[in-house]
Amino acid sequence: MVLAALKSKSWQEALEKNNWTPAVLAGDAFEKFVDDDFASLRATMVKSGMV
């Protein structure tokens, strides 16, 4: 549903009006982003003694 909404005229108008840059991840790219971000957060927590 989100990917479909990104194609809507109203979303395209909002991007232009607000000078936004679309940055959408889905599928494998989104999964990689989440995995990488979690690994980075875990490494930070380990270094700080939280884990």
PQR file with spaces between the fields and no chain letter, atoms N, CA, C, O and H, PARSE charges and radii, in Angstrom:
ATOM       1  N    MET     1       0.811   -1.178    0.000 -0.4000 1.5000
ATOM       2  CA   MET     1       0.000    0.000    0.000 -0.0000 2.0000
ATOM       3  C    MET     1       0.869    1.262    0.000  0.5500 1.7000
ATOM       4  O    MET     1       0.551    2.249   -0.664 -0.5500 1.4000
ATOM       5  N    VAL     2       1.954    1.212    0.745 -0.4000 1.5000
ATOM       6  CA   VAL     2       2.838    2.378    0.802 -0.0000 2.0000
ATOM       7  C    VAL     2       3.450    2.632   -0.574  0.5500 1.7000
ATOM       8  O    VAL     2       3.496    3.772   -1.036 -0.5500 1.4000
ATOM       9  H    VAL     2       2.212    0.410    1.284  0.4000 1.0000
ATOM      10  N    LEU     3       3.912    1.581   -1.219 -0.4000 1.5000
ATOM      11  CA   LEU     3       4.518    1.758   -2.538 -0.0000 2.0000
ATOM      12  C    LEU     3       3.506    2.297   -3.541  0.5500 1.7000
ATOM      13  O    LEU     3       3.859    3.092   -4.412 -0.5500 1.4000
ATOM      14  H    LEU     3       3.874    0.654   -0.844  0.4000 1.0000
ATOM      15  N    ALA     4       2.277    1.880   -3.427 -0.4000 1.5000
ATOM      16  CA   ALA     4       1.221    2.397   -4.309 -0.0000 2.0000
ATOM      17  C    ALA     4       0.969    3.872   -4.008  0.5500 1.7000
ATOM      18  O    ALA     4       0.798    4.672   -4.928 -0.5500 1.4000
ATOM      19  H    ALA     4       1.990    1.234   -2.720  0.4000 1.0000
ATOM      20  N    ALA     5       0.945    4.235   -2.735 -0.4000 1.5000
ATOM      21  CA   ALA     5       0.699    5.631   -2.349 -0.0000 2.0000
ATOM      22  C    ALA     5       1.798    6.554   -2.866  0.5500 1.7000
ATOM      23  O    ALA     5       1.542    7.716   -3.180 -0.5500 1.4000
ATOM      24  H    ALA     5       1.084    3.585   -1.987  0.4000 1.0000
ATOM      25  N    LEU     6       3.005    6.042   -2.951 -0.4000 1.5000
ATOM      26  CA   LEU     6       4.124    6.857   -3.427 -0.0000 2.0000
ATOM      27  C    LEU     6       3.961    7.273   -4.890  0.5500 1.7000
ATOM      28  O    LEU     6       4.596    8.223   -5.348 -0.5500 1.4000
ATOM      29  H    LEU     6       3.213    5.097   -2.696  0.4000 1.0000
ATOM      30  N    LYS     7       3.112    6.560   -5.607 -0.4000 1.5000
ATOM      31  CA   LYS     7       2.879    6.860   -7.018 -0.0000 2.0000
ATOM      32  C    LYS     7       1.711    7.826   -7.220  0.5500 1.7000
ATOM      33  O    LYS     7       1.426    8.233   -8.346 -0.5500 1.4000
ATOM      34  H    LYS     7       2.596    5.789   -5.235  0.4000 1.0000
ATOM      35  N    SER     8       1.041    8.190   -6.136 -0.4000 1.5000
ATOM      36  CA   SER     8      -0.147    9.027   -6.256 -0.0000 2.0000
ATOM      37  C    SER     8       0.216   10.463   -6.615  0.5500 1.7000
ATOM      38  O    SER     8       1.312   10.943   -6.325 -0.5500 1.4000
ATOM      39  H    SER     8       1.272    7.859   -5.221  0.4000 1.0000
ATOM      40  N    LYS     9      -0.717   11.116   -7.240 -0.4000 1.5000
ATOM      41  CA   LYS     9      -0.533   12.512   -7.636 -0.0000 2.0000
ATOM      42  C    LYS     9      -0.327   13.392   -6.402  0.5500 1.7000
ATOM      43  O    LYS     9       0.521   14.285   -6.413 -0.5500 1.4000
ATOM      44  H    LYS     9      -1.607   10.726   -7.475  0.4000 1.0000
ATOM      45  N    SER    10      -1.092   13.148   -5.346 -0.4000 1.5000
ATOM      46  CA   SER    10      -0.974   13.978   -4.145 -0.0000 2.0000
ATOM      47  C    SER    10       0.404   13.843   -3.494  0.5500 1.7000
ATOM      48  O    SER    10       0.947   14.821   -2.980 -0.5500 1.4000
ATOM      49  H    SER    10      -1.781   12.423   -5.337  0.4000 1.0000
ATOM      50  N    TRP    11       0.964   12.640   -3.516 -0.4000 1.5000
ATOM      51  CA   TRP    11       2.310   12.454   -2.946 -0.0000 2.0000
ATOM      52  C    TRP    11       3.353   13.154   -3.809  0.5500 1.7000
ATOM      53  O    TRP    11       4.266   13.791   -3.285 -0.5500 1.4000
ATOM      54  H    TRP    11       0.522   11.846   -3.934  0.4000 1.0000
ATOM      55  N    GLN    12       3.226   13.043   -5.098 -0.4000 1.5000
ATOM      56  CA   GLN    12       4.159   13.717   -6.001 -0.0000 2.0000
ATOM      57  C    GLN    12       4.094   15.229   -5.805  0.5500 1.7000
ATOM      58  O    GLN    12       5.121   15.907   -5.830 -0.5500 1.4000
ATOM      59  H    GLN    12       2.484   12.526   -5.524  0.4000 1.0000
ATOM      60  N    GLU    13       2.895   15.749   -5.610 -0.4000 1.5000
ATOM      61  CA   GLU    13       2.732   17.185   -5.359 -0.0000 2.0000
ATOM      62  C    GLU    13       3.362   17.584   -4.024  0.5500 1.7000
ATOM      63  O    GLU    13       3.983   18.642   -3.926 -0.5500 1.4000
ATOM      64  H    GLU    13       2.061   15.198   -5.590  0.4000 1.0000
ATOM      65  N    ALA    14       3.207   16.748   -3.000 -0.4000 1.5000
ATOM      66  CA   ALA    14       3.802   17.026   -1.688 -0.0000 2.0000
ATOM      67  C    ALA    14       5.325   17.025   -1.782  0.5500 1.7000
ATOM      68  O    ALA    14       5.983   17.863   -1.166 -0.5500 1.4000
ATOM      69  H    ALA    14       2.703   15.888   -3.079  0.4000 1.0000
ATOM      70  N    LEU    15       5.890   16.091   -2.547 -0.4000 1.5000
ATOM      71  CA   LEU    15       7.343   16.064   -2.737 -0.0000 2.0000
ATOM      72  C    LEU    15       7.830   17.372   -3.343  0.5500 1.7000
ATOM      73  O    LEU    15       8.808   17.961   -2.882 -0.5500 1.4000
ATOM      74  H    LEU    15       5.355   15.410   -3.047  0.4000 1.0000
ATOM      75  N    GLU    16       7.138   17.811   -4.373 -0.4000 1.5000
ATOM      76  CA   GLU    16       7.543   19.033   -5.063 -0.0000 2.0000
ATOM      77  C    GLU    16       7.342   20.260   -4.176  0.5500 1.7000
ATOM      78  O    GLU    16       8.232   21.103   -4.067 -0.5500 1.4000
ATOM      79  H    GLU    16       6.344   17.333   -4.748  0.4000 1.0000
ATOM      80  N    LYS    17       6.183   20.358   -3.547 -0.4000 1.5000
ATOM      81  CA   LYS    17       5.845   21.513   -2.702 -0.0000 2.0000
ATOM      82  C    LYS    17       6.837   21.678   -1.549  0.5500 1.7000
ATOM      83  O    LYS    17       7.232   22.799   -1.226 -0.5500 1.4000
ATOM      84  H    LYS    17       5.460   19.673   -3.636  0.4000 1.0000
ATOM      85  N    ASN    18       7.234   20.578   -0.936 -0.4000 1.5000
ATOM      86  CA   ASN    18       8.106   20.617    0.237 -0.0000 2.0000
ATOM      87  C    ASN    18       9.577   20.414   -0.086  0.5500 1.7000
ATOM      88  O    ASN    18      10.424   20.386    0.807 -0.5500 1.4000
ATOM      89  H    ASN    18       6.914   19.668   -1.199  0.4000 1.0000
ATOM      90  N    ASN    19       9.874   20.272   -1.385 -0.4000 1.5000
ATOM      91  CA   ASN    19      11.248   20.056   -1.824 -0.0000 2.0000
ATOM      92  C    ASN    19      11.870   18.831   -1.141  0.5500 1.7000
ATOM      93  O    ASN    19      13.033   18.841   -0.736 -0.5500 1.4000
ATOM      94  H    ASN    19       9.186   20.295   -2.111  0.4000 1.0000
ATOM      95  N    TRP    20      11.050   17.778   -1.029 -0.4000 1.5000
ATOM      96  CA   TRP    20      11.504   16.531   -0.415 -0.0000 2.0000
ATOM      97  C    TRP    20      12.189   15.655   -1.451  0.5500 1.7000
ATOM      98  O    TRP    20      11.876   15.708   -2.640 -0.5500 1.4000
ATOM      99  H    TRP    20      10.106   17.770   -1.357  0.4000 1.0000
ATOM     100  N    THR    21      13.125   14.854   -0.980 -0.4000 1.5000
ATOM     101  CA   THR    21      13.775   13.853   -1.821 -0.0000 2.0000
ATOM     102  C    THR    21      13.225   12.484   -1.420  0.5500 1.7000
ATOM     103  O    THR    21      13.359   12.078   -0.265 -0.5500 1.4000
ATOM     104  H    THR    21      13.379   14.811   -0.014  0.4000 1.0000
ATOM     105  N    PRO    22      12.619   11.784   -2.348 -0.5600 1.5000
ATOM     106  CA   PRO    22      12.075   10.472   -1.982  0.2800 2.0000
ATOM     107  C    PRO    22      13.198    9.486   -1.649  0.5500 1.7000
ATOM     108  O    PRO    22      14.186    9.376   -2.374 -0.5500 1.4000
ATOM     109  N    ALA    23      13.025    8.789   -0.560 -0.4000 1.5000
ATOM     110  CA   ALA    23      14.016    7.797   -0.135 -0.0000 2.0000
ATOM     111  C    ALA    23      13.260    6.580    0.380  0.5500 1.7000
ATOM     112  O    ALA    23      13.020    6.445    1.580 -0.5500 1.4000
ATOM     113  H    ALA    23      12.222    8.878    0.029  0.4000 1.0000
ATOM     114  N    VAL    24      12.895    5.714   -0.525 -0.4000 1.5000
ATOM     115  CA   VAL    24      12.065    4.571   -0.179 -0.0000 2.0000
ATOM     116  C    VAL    24      12.851    3.282   -0.375  0.5500 1.7000
ATOM     117  O    VAL    24      13.487    3.073   -1.408 -0.5500 1.4000
ATOM     118  H    VAL    24      13.089    5.824   -1.499  0.4000 1.0000
ATOM     119  N    LEU    25      12.794    2.440    0.619 -0.4000 1.5000
ATOM     120  CA   LEU    25      13.408    1.124    0.518 -0.0000 2.0000
ATOM     121  C    LEU    25      12.326    0.071    0.691  0.5500 1.7000
ATOM     122  O    LEU    25      11.415    0.230    1.503 -0.5500 1.4000
ATOM     123  H    LEU    25      12.277    2.610    1.458  0.4000 1.0000
ATOM     124  N    ALA    26      12.431   -0.984   -0.061 -0.4000 1.5000
ATOM     125  CA   ALA    26      11.487   -2.092    0.047 -0.0000 2.0000
ATOM     126  C    ALA    26      12.224   -3.387   -0.273  0.5500 1.7000
ATOM     127  O    ALA    26      13.308   -3.375   -0.857 -0.5500 1.4000
ATOM     128  H    ALA    26      13.172   -1.113   -0.720  0.4000 1.0000
ATOM     129  N    GLY    27      11.631   -4.473    0.110 -0.4000 1.5000
ATOM     130  CA   GLY    27      12.188   -5.778   -0.226 -0.0000 2.0000
ATOM     131  C    GLY    27      13.561   -6.013    0.358  0.5500 1.7000
ATOM     132  O    GLY    27      13.811   -5.700    1.522 -0.5500 1.4000
ATOM     133  H    GLY    27      10.750   -4.483    0.583  0.4000 1.0000
ATOM     134  N    ASP    28      14.446   -6.560   -0.443 -0.4000 1.5000
ATOM     135  CA   ASP    28      15.801   -6.908    0.008 -0.0000 2.0000
ATOM     136  C    ASP    28      16.593   -5.688    0.473  0.5500 1.7000
ATOM     137  O    ASP    28      17.360   -5.774    1.432 -0.5500 1.4000
ATOM     138  H    ASP    28      14.243   -6.814   -1.388  0.4000 1.0000
ATOM     139  N    ALA    29      16.412   -4.557   -0.202 -0.4000 1.5000
ATOM     140  CA   ALA    29      17.143   -3.339    0.183 -0.0000 2.0000
ATOM     141  C    ALA    29      16.724   -2.885    1.580  0.5500 1.7000
ATOM     142  O    ALA    29      17.565   -2.479    2.382 -0.5500 1.4000
ATOM     143  H    ALA    29      15.789   -4.487   -0.981  0.4000 1.0000
ATOM     144  N    PHE    30      15.426   -2.952    1.869 -0.4000 1.5000
ATOM     145  CA   PHE    30      14.949   -2.572    3.194 -0.0000 2.0000
ATOM     146  C    PHE    30      15.459   -3.550    4.249  0.5500 1.7000
ATOM     147  O    PHE    30      15.884   -3.136    5.328 -0.5500 1.4000
ATOM     148  H    PHE    30      14.743   -3.281    1.217  0.4000 1.0000
ATOM     149  N    GLU    31      15.417   -4.834    3.943 -0.4000 1.5000
ATOM     150  CA   GLU    31      15.905   -5.846    4.879 -0.0000 2.0000
ATOM     151  C    GLU    31      17.388   -5.632    5.191  0.5500 1.7000
ATOM     152  O    GLU    31      17.798   -5.741    6.347 -0.5500 1.4000
ATOM     153  H    GLU    31      15.072   -5.170    3.067  0.4000 1.0000
ATOM     154  N    LYS    32      18.187   -5.333    4.177 -0.4000 1.5000
ATOM     155  CA   LYS    32      19.613   -5.068    4.384 -0.0000 2.0000
ATOM     156  C    LYS    32      19.822   -3.829    5.249  0.5500 1.7000
ATOM     157  O    LYS    32      20.667   -3.829    6.144 -0.5500 1.4000
ATOM     158  H    LYS    32      17.854   -5.245    3.238  0.4000 1.0000
ATOM     159  N    PHE    33      19.048   -2.766    4.979 -0.4000 1.5000
ATOM     160  CA   PHE    33      19.148   -1.555    5.772 -0.0000 2.0000
ATOM     161  C    PHE    33      18.876   -1.841    7.248  0.5500 1.7000
ATOM     162  O    PHE    33      19.630   -1.400    8.115 -0.5500 1.4000
ATOM     163  H    PHE    33      18.362   -2.766    4.252  0.4000 1.0000
ATOM     164  N    VAL    34      17.807   -2.574    7.534 -0.4000 1.5000
ATOM     165  CA   VAL    34      17.445   -2.889    8.912 -0.0000 2.0000
ATOM     166  C    VAL    34      18.541   -3.732    9.566  0.5500 1.7000
ATOM     167  O    VAL    34      18.935   -3.461   10.701 -0.5500 1.4000
ATOM     168  H    VAL    34      17.194   -2.932    6.829  0.4000 1.0000
ATOM     169  N    ASP    35      19.026   -4.734    8.873 -0.4000 1.5000
ATOM     170  CA   ASP    35      20.081   -5.591    9.420 -0.0000 2.0000
ATOM     171  C    ASP    35      21.354   -4.801    9.707  0.5500 1.7000
ATOM     172  O    ASP    35      21.963   -4.958   10.765 -0.5500 1.4000
ATOM     173  H    ASP    35      18.706   -4.954    7.952  0.4000 1.0000
ATOM     174  N    ASP    36      21.753   -3.950    8.759 -0.4000 1.5000
ATOM     175  CA   ASP    36      22.967   -3.143    8.937 -0.0000 2.0000
ATOM     176  C    ASP    36      22.808   -2.151   10.086  0.5500 1.7000
ATOM     177  O    ASP    36      23.730   -1.956   10.877 -0.5500 1.4000
ATOM     178  H    ASP    36      21.258   -3.823    7.900  0.4000 1.0000
ATOM     179  N    ASP    37      21.644   -1.529   10.174 -0.4000 1.5000
ATOM     180  CA   ASP    37      21.401   -0.552   11.227 -0.0000 2.0000
ATOM     181  C    ASP    37      21.397   -1.225   12.596  0.5500 1.7000
ATOM     182  O    ASP    37      21.941   -0.686   13.560 -0.5500 1.4000
ATOM     183  H    ASP    37      20.894   -1.688    9.531  0.4000 1.0000
ATOM     184  N    PHE    38      20.784   -2.402   12.678 -0.4000 1.5000
ATOM     185  CA   PHE    38      20.771   -3.138   13.938 -0.0000 2.0000
ATOM     186  C    PHE    38      22.189   -3.534   14.349  0.5500 1.7000
ATOM     187  O    PHE    38      22.549   -3.436   15.522 -0.5500 1.4000
ATOM     188  H    PHE    38      20.342   -2.839   11.895  0.4000 1.0000
ATOM     189  N    ALA    39      22.982   -3.977   13.394 -0.4000 1.5000
ATOM     190  CA   ALA    39      24.367   -4.365   13.695 -0.0000 2.0000
ATOM     191  C    ALA    39      25.161   -3.162   14.197  0.5500 1.7000
ATOM     192  O    ALA    39      25.950   -3.287   15.134 -0.5500 1.4000
ATOM     193  H    ALA    39      22.690   -4.057   12.441  0.4000 1.0000
ATOM     194  N    SER    40      24.959   -2.016   13.587 -0.4000 1.5000
ATOM     195  CA   SER    40      25.653   -0.804   14.013 -0.0000 2.0000
ATOM     196  C    SER    40      25.233   -0.403   15.426  0.5500 1.7000
ATOM     197  O    SER    40      26.074   -0.064   16.258 -0.5500 1.4000
ATOM     198  H    SER    40      24.318   -1.915   12.826  0.4000 1.0000
ATOM     199  N    LEU    41      23.935   -0.444   15.688 -0.4000 1.5000
ATOM     200  CA   LEU    41      23.438   -0.106   17.016 -0.0000 2.0000
ATOM     201  C    LEU    41      23.978   -1.086   18.051  0.5500 1.7000
ATOM     202  O    LEU    41      24.392   -0.675   19.135 -0.5500 1.4000
ATOM     203  H    LEU    41      23.252   -0.719   15.012  0.4000 1.0000
ATOM     204  N    ARG    42      23.977   -2.360   17.732 -0.4000 1.5000
ATOM     205  CA   ARG    42      24.498   -3.364   18.672 -0.0000 2.0000
ATOM     206  C    ARG    42      25.976   -3.129   18.966  0.5500 1.7000
ATOM     207  O    ARG    42      26.410   -3.236   20.113 -0.5500 1.4000
ATOM     208  H    ARG    42      23.641   -2.694   16.851  0.4000 1.0000
ATOM     209  N    ALA    43      26.746   -2.809   17.930 -0.4000 1.5000
ATOM     210  CA   ALA    43      28.172   -2.542   18.131 -0.0000 2.0000
ATOM     211  C    ALA    43      28.373   -1.344   19.052  0.5500 1.7000
ATOM     212  O    ALA    43      29.257   -1.365   19.908 -0.5500 1.4000
ATOM     213  H    ALA    43      26.393   -2.722   16.998  0.4000 1.0000
ATOM     214  N    THR    44      27.579   -0.320   18.889 -0.4000 1.5000
ATOM     215  CA   THR    44      27.658    0.860   19.752 -0.0000 2.0000
ATOM     216  C    THR    44      27.318    0.487   21.190  0.5500 1.7000
ATOM     217  O    THR    44      27.987    0.928   22.125 -0.5500 1.4000
ATOM     218  H    THR    44      26.861   -0.303   18.193  0.4000 1.0000
ATOM     219  N    MET    45      26.281   -0.322   21.367 -0.4000 1.5000
ATOM     220  CA   MET    45      25.881   -0.737   22.708 -0.0000 2.0000
ATOM     221  C    MET    45      26.950   -1.598   23.368  0.5500 1.7000
ATOM     222  O    MET    45      27.184   -1.479   24.571 -0.5500 1.4000
ATOM     223  H    MET    45      25.738   -0.680   20.608  0.4000 1.0000
ATOM     224  N    VAL    46      27.600   -2.463   22.597 -0.4000 1.5000
ATOM     225  CA   VAL    46      28.669   -3.298   23.128 -0.0000 2.0000
ATOM     226  C    VAL    46      29.844   -2.423   23.570  0.5500 1.7000
ATOM     227  O    VAL    46      30.398   -2.612   24.653 -0.5500 1.4000
ATOM     228  H    VAL    46      27.410   -2.560   21.620  0.4000 1.0000
ATOM     229  N    LYS    47      30.216   -1.462   22.718 -0.4000 1.5000
ATOM     230  CA   LYS    47      31.346   -0.567   23.057 -0.0000 2.0000
ATOM     231  C    LYS    47      31.065    0.254   24.304  0.5500 1.7000
ATOM     232  O    LYS    47      31.977    0.568   25.070 -0.5500 1.4000
ATOM     233  H    LYS    47      29.766   -1.309   21.838  0.4000 1.0000
ATOM     234  N    SER    48      29.806    0.600   24.503 -0.4000 1.5000
ATOM     235  CA   SER    48      29.470    1.432   25.662 -0.0000 2.0000
ATOM     236  C    SER    48      29.189    0.610   26.909  0.5500 1.7000
ATOM     237  O    SER    48      28.918    1.170   27.971 -0.5500 1.4000
ATOM     238  H    SER    48      29.065    0.346   23.881  0.4000 1.0000
ATOM     239  N    GLY    49      29.250   -0.721   26.793 -0.4000 1.5000
ATOM     240  CA   GLY    49      29.051   -1.595   27.939 -0.0000 2.0000
ATOM     241  C    GLY    49      27.585   -1.866   28.265  0.5500 1.7000
ATOM     242  O    GLY    49      27.272   -2.383   29.337 -0.5500 1.4000
ATOM     243  H    GLY    49      29.471   -1.177   25.930  0.4000 1.0000
ATOM     244  N    MET    50      26.697   -1.525   27.356 -0.4000 1.5000
ATOM     245  CA   MET    50      25.264   -1.734   27.603 -0.0000 2.0000
ATOM     246  C    MET    50      24.862   -3.187   27.363  0.5500 1.7000
ATOM     247  O    MET    50      23.855   -3.652   27.896 -0.5500 1.4000
ATOM     248  H    MET    50      26.951   -1.105   26.484  0.4000 1.0000
ATOM     249  N    VAL    51      25.642   -3.895   26.568 -0.4000 1.5000
ATOM     250  CA   VAL    51      25.324   -5.292   26.237 -0.0000 2.0000
ATOM     251  C    VAL    51      26.524   -6.151   26.577  0.5500 1.7000
ATOM     252  O    VAL    51      26.489   -7.366   26.383 -0.5500 1.4000
ATOM     253  H    VAL    51      26.460   -3.518   26.135  0.4000 1.0000
